[in-house]
Amino acid sequence: MNILITGGAGMIGSHCAEYYAADGKNKVVVYDNLMRSKIFLSGKKSVEYNWRYLHRYKNIVFIKNDIRDSKAVDNCFRRYRPDLVIHAAGQSGVRFSLDNPLDDLSINTVGTVNVLDALRRHNPGGAFIYCSTNKVYGEHVNKVQLVEKKTRYNFRKLQGIPETQTVDHTGHTPYGISKLAGDLYVQDYAHTYGMKTGIFRMSCIYGTRQFGFEDQGWIAWFTACYLLGKRITIYGDGKQVRDVLWVDDLVRAYDAFFKSALKYGVFNMGGGNRQTLSLLELLGILEEITGRKVKVSFKDWRKLDQKVYISDITLARKVLKWKPTIAPREGVGLLARWMKDNKKLFQ
């Protein structure tokens, strides 16, 4: 099979690439412009590591280009006619979207349609998996009643946010809007053109080969700060909660959809209500793992931040026959060990 992964040098994309390249039977195309560090205003290299890491696989082809370049995307699809596209490329920073709404739009919406329509034109029988986000639900999530506890907030009655949660009549931030627009295009291509499309609205995904920034990838960011003894800034009170999912569990969910008889699906994707962490709880785990403390300061809440987001993963469990396997404490330990072994990448 031919498999194309946009954003293939990112944490999610690189794990998808490795998963499908590992047995040597597939040709995997990794398409990435390597601009993640630039988006997050960092002078350090990040996804370049994953780009080099994947070169160990002889059946991976590398294309360094931008999904906004429709001609380059079209040439790629004309040449490889992928059987599966995992669209992991995107701009994932809320702060970047607030400062650069037009760039955010062009990457997350126009770029998505470029990739999606190229598949329609060159191999409409191929499958398309879209990496969406819980941010498509906007401030509706903040209308759910909460219970405040010592180290966290919890939903008062809900186990998690279902796929039926409305996405309209609410604030989103430009990032939430651009990802939602891509989400809707992917849904519509299934209905209008009969394409096999799977939308995964993700909560907090984490794992090895992740390069977190203060504005995105908080588990990796906090872990790096602990290993390097750097101060951590928390926006809010630290009791905000997310369900967390180890990246290899996510890749298995993608593959389960690809191999299923389903022609279309929208799935809320995360660890569910059994695998959650607050920021304060993560600090406690990292103190335990590293044996050190770091200075923590608090600032005002970020605009439109969700105090609690927990995915209801019932649908994915039921129709994909899938479930998470790596608990948060174990996953944070695995991530910390990888970062410790590769400390120079974060200094």
ZAMARGU-4260 file (C-alpha; in steps of 0.2 Angstrom, whole numbers, plus 5000, padded with zeros to 4 digits):
<rodrens>
0) 5000/5000/5000 | 5005/5018/4998 | 5002/5029/5013 | 5004/5047/5014 | 5006/5056/5031
5) 5006/5075/5031 | 5014/5083/5046 | 5024/5067/5046 | 5038/5074/5056 | 5027/5079/5070
10) 5025/5068/5085 | 5009/5060/5079 | 5014/5060/5061 | 5031/5052/5064 | 5023/5038/5075
15) 5010/5035/5061 | 5024/5034/5049 | 5034/5022/5059 | 5019/5011/5062 | 5016/5008/5044
20) 5034/5007/5038 | 5040/4995/5052 | 5035/4979/5042 | 5043/4985/5026 | 5028/4981/5016
25) 5021/4998/5013 | 5028/5014/5004 | 5026/5028/5016 | 5027/5046/5011 | 5031/5059/5024
30) 5026/5076/5019 | 5031/5091/5030 | 5037/5109/5029 | 5046/5108/5046 | 5040/5125/5052
35) 5033/5119/5069 | 5047/5128/5079 | 5044/5144/5069 | 5025/5144/5073 | 5029/5143/5092
40) 5043/5156/5090 | 5057/5145/5095 | 5075/5146/5089 | 5077/5127/5093 | 5075/5113/5081
45) 5061/5101/5085 | 5053/5091/5071 | 5069/5090/5062 | 5074/5076/5074 | 5059/5066/5069
50) 5063/5069/5051 | 5081/5062/5053 | 5074/5048/5064 | 5063/5041/5051 | 5077/5040/5038
55) 5081/5023/5046 | 5067/5016/5036 | 5071/5013/5018 | 5053/5012/5013 | 5049/5030/5018
60) 5049/5044/5005 | 5052/5062/5011 | 5044/5077/5003 | 5048/5094/5011 | 5034/5106/5006
65) 5019/5115/5012 | 5001/5109/5011 | 4996/5126/5006 | 5006/5124/4990 | 4992/5116/4979
70) 5003/5112/4965 | 5016/5102/4976 | 5001/5093/4984 | 4994/5088/4968 | 5011/5082/4961
75) 5013/5071/4976 | 4996/5063/4975 | 4998/5061/4956 | 5014/5052/4959 | 5009/5041/4974
80) 4990/5039/4973 | 4989/5035/4992 | 4977/5021/4998 | 4978/5030/5015 | 4980/5048/5020
85) 4983/5053/5038 | 4982/5072/5038 | 4992/5077/5054 | 4999/5093/5046 | 4992/5109/5054
90) 4994/5124/5065 | 4991/5119/5083 | 4994/5135/5093 | 4979/5145/5100 | 4991/5160/5103
95) 4997/5159/5085 | 4980/5159/5079 | 4975/5174/5089 | 4990/5184/5082 | 4990/5177/5065
100) 4972/5172/5060 | 4975/5173/5041 | 4990/5161/5042 | 4980/5150/5054 | 4966/5149/5041
105) 4977/5145/5027 | 4986/5131/5035 | 4971/5123/5044 | 4957/5125/5032 | 4964/5129/5015
110) 4979/5116/5017 | 4966/5103/5023 | 4955/5105/5007 | 4971/5105/4996 | 4975/5088/5003
115) 4957/5081/5004 | 4953/5086/4986 | 4969/5079/4979 | 4964/5062/4986 | 4947/5064/4978
120) 4954/5068/4961 | 4968/5055/4961 | 4962/5041/4972 | 4944/5043/4978 | 4943/5026/4984
125) 4957/5030/4997 | 4954/5033/5015 | 4957/5050/5023 | 4960/5052/5042 | 4959/5070/5049
130) 4967/5075/5065 | 4954/5087/5073 | 4953/5094/5090 | 4942/5096/5105 | 4943/5114/5102
135) 4929/5113/5089 | 4917/5112/5103 | 4922/5130/5109 | 4915/5137/5125 | 4901/5125/5126
140) 4912/5114/5136 | 4914/5128/5149 | 4895/5128/5151 | 4895/5110/5159 | 4893/5111/5178
145) 4909/5107/5187 | 4914/5101/5204 | 4930/5109/5212 | 4942/5097/5222 | 4959/5100/5230
150) 4969/5097/5214 | 4957/5097/5200 | 4940/5101/5193 | 4928/5087/5187 | 4912/5087/5177
155) 4898/5087/5190 | 4887/5074/5180 | 4895/5070/5163 | 4907/5056/5161 | 4914/5065/5145
160) 4910/5076/5130 | 4901/5066/5117 | 4902/5068/5098 | 4884/5075/5098 | 4890/5091/5108
165) 4885/5106/5097 | 4899/5116/5089 | 4889/5132/5085 | 4883/5148/5094 | 4899/5149/5104
170) 4917/5156/5104 | 4931/5145/5098 | 4947/5156/5095 | 4953/5157/5077 | 4962/5140/5079
175) 4945/5131/5084 | 4936/5139/5069 | 4950/5134/5057 | 4950/5116/5063 | 4931/5115/5063
180) 4931/5121/5045 | 4943/5107/5040 | 4933/5095/5051 | 4917/5100/5041 | 4925/5099/5024
185) 4931/5081/5028 | 4913/5076/5034 | 4906/5083/5018 | 4917/5074/5006 | 4911/5058/5014
190) 4893/5063/5011 | 4895/5072/4994 | 4908/5061/4986 | 4907/5045/4995 | 4925/5045/5001
195) 4930/5035/5017 | 4934/5048/5030 | 4937/5047/5048 | 4938/5063/5059 | 4946/5061/5076
200) 4943/5076/5088 | 4958/5074/5100 | 4961/5079/5117 | 4978/5078/5125 | 4990/5066/5115
205) 5007/5064/5121 | 5022/5052/5119 | 5040/5050/5114 | 5048/5061/5101 | 5036/5075/5106
210) 5043/5093/5107 | 5031/5103/5118 | 5030/5122/5119 | 5022/5133/5132 | 5007/5135/5121
215) 5005/5117/5115 | 5010/5100/5121 | 5009/5104/5140 | 5014/5086/5146 | 5030/5087/5136
220) 5033/5105/5140 | 5031/5102/5159 | 5042/5086/5158 | 5056/5095/5149 | 5055/5110/5162
225) 5057/5097/5176 | 5072/5088/5168 | 5081/5105/5165 | 5076/5114/5181 | 5066/5127/5172
230) 5052/5138/5179 | 5035/5133/5174 | 5021/5146/5172 | 5003/5140/5174 | 4989/5150/5166
235) 4974/5148/5178 | 4975/5139/5195 | 4982/5122/5188 | 4966/5112/5192 | 4961/5112/5174
240) 4959/5094/5168 | 4962/5084/5151 | 4960/5066/5147 | 4977/5060/5140 | 4981/5047/5127
245) 4998/5039/5123 | 5002/5042/5105 | 5004/5023/5101 | 4986/5020/5107 | 4980/5034/5095
250) 4989/5026/5080 | 4980/5010/5084 | 4963/5019/5083 | 4967/5027/5066 | 4972/5009/5060
255) 4956/5002/5067 | 4946/5014/5057 | 4956/5011/5041 | 4954/4993/5042 | 4935/4994/5047
260) 4921/4992/5035 | 4915/5010/5040 | 4914/5023/5027 | 4913/5038/5038 | 4915/5042/5056
265) 4917/5056/5069 | 4926/5051/5085 | 4930/5060/5101 | 4948/5053/5105 | 4957/5053/5121
270) 4960/5043/5136 | 4942/5045/5142 | 4936/5047/5160 | 4948/5034/5167 | 4964/5042/5160
275) 4964/5061/5166 | 4977/5073/5173 | 4976/5090/5180 | 4991/5102/5178 | 4994/5101/5197
280) 4993/5082/5197 | 5006/5081/5183 | 5018/5092/5193 | 5016/5079/5207 | 5020/5064/5196
285) 5035/5074/5189 | 5042/5078/5206 | 5040/5059/5210 | 5049/5054/5194 | 5063/5066/5193
290) 5066/5069/5212 | 5066/5087/5210 | 5055/5103/5212 | 5054/5117/5200 | 5048/5135/5203
295) 5030/5137/5198 | 5021/5154/5195 | 5003/5157/5191 | 4996/5170/5178 | 4978/5174/5172
300) 4968/5161/5163 | 4970/5161/5144 | 4956/5167/5133 | 4943/5154/5130 | 4953/5140/5139
305) 4942/5125/5144 | 4943/5121/5162 | 4939/5103/5160 | 4939/5093/5144 | 4936/5074/5145
310) 4932/5064/5129 | 4918/5052/5129 | 4926/5038/5120 | 4911/5026/5120 | 4909/5027/5101
315) 4927/5022/5097 | 4927/5008/5110 | 4911/5001/5102 | 4913/5003/5084 | 4932/5002/5082
320) 4934/4988/5096 | 4948/5000/5103 | 4953/5005/5120 | 4968/5015/5128 | 4981/5004/5135
325) 4994/5015/5143 | 4989/5024/5160 | 4995/5042/5163 | 5008/5038/5176 | 5016/5025/5165
330) 5015/5036/5150 | 5023/5051/5159 | 5037/5039/5165 | 5040/5033/5147 | 5041/5051/5141
335) 5052/5057/5155 | 5064/5042/5152 | 5065/5046/5133 | 5068/5065/5136 | 5082/5061/5149
340) 5090/5050/5136 | 5089/5064/5123 | 5092/5078/5135 | 5103/5088/5123 | 5088/5090/5111
345) 5079/5101/5125 | 5094/5111/5132
</rodrens>
